[in-house]
Amino acid sequence: AQSNSATLGDLTTRQREILQLVAEGFSAKEIADQLKISHRTVEFHKAKVMEQLHLHTTTDLVKYAIAHGLVTAS
């Protein structure tokens, strides 16, 4: 049975990086500055990650990252 749900392993290195930084509480602008890319690119990656993982809010994204060990809940 084929699942249409992507997993962490299906994300690109950049997508994982952005997922992790979002989950750590950084804004798109802060992430953009840190990675030396535009904040629009950050938003694009974030939107793609949410679409691929079937998540609807930033909160869902953060919960996903914590559940998968990308960040530790503080």
Secondary structure in CASP SS format (residue, H / E / C, confidence):
PFRMAT SS
TARGET T0000
AUTHOR 0000-0000-0000
METHOD secondary structure of the structure
MODEL  1
A C 1.00
Q C 1.00
S C 1.00
N C 1.00
S C 1.00
A C 1.00
T C 1.00
L H 1.00
G H 1.00
D H 1.00
L C 1.00
T C 1.00
T H 1.00
R H 1.00
Q H 1.00
R H 1.00
E H 1.00
I H 1.00
L H 1.00
Q H 1.00
L H 1.00
V H 1.00
A H 1.00
E C 1.00
G C 1.00
F C 1.00
S C 1.00
A H 1.00
K H 1.00
E H 1.00
I H 1.00
A H 1.00
D H 1.00
Q H 1.00
L H 1.00
K C 1.00
I C 1.00
S C 1.00
H H 1.00
R H 1.00
T H 1.00
V H 1.00
E H 1.00
F H 1.00
H H 1.00
K H 1.00
A H 1.00
K H 1.00
V H 1.00
M H 1.00
E H 1.00
Q H 1.00
L H 1.00
H C 1.00
L C 1.00
H C 1.00
T C 1.00
T H 1.00
T H 1.00
D H 1.00
L H 1.00
V H 1.00
K H 1.00
Y H 1.00
A H 1.00
I H 1.00
A H 1.00
H C 1.00
G C 1.00
L C 1.00
V C 1.00
T C 1.00
A C 1.00
S C 1.00
END
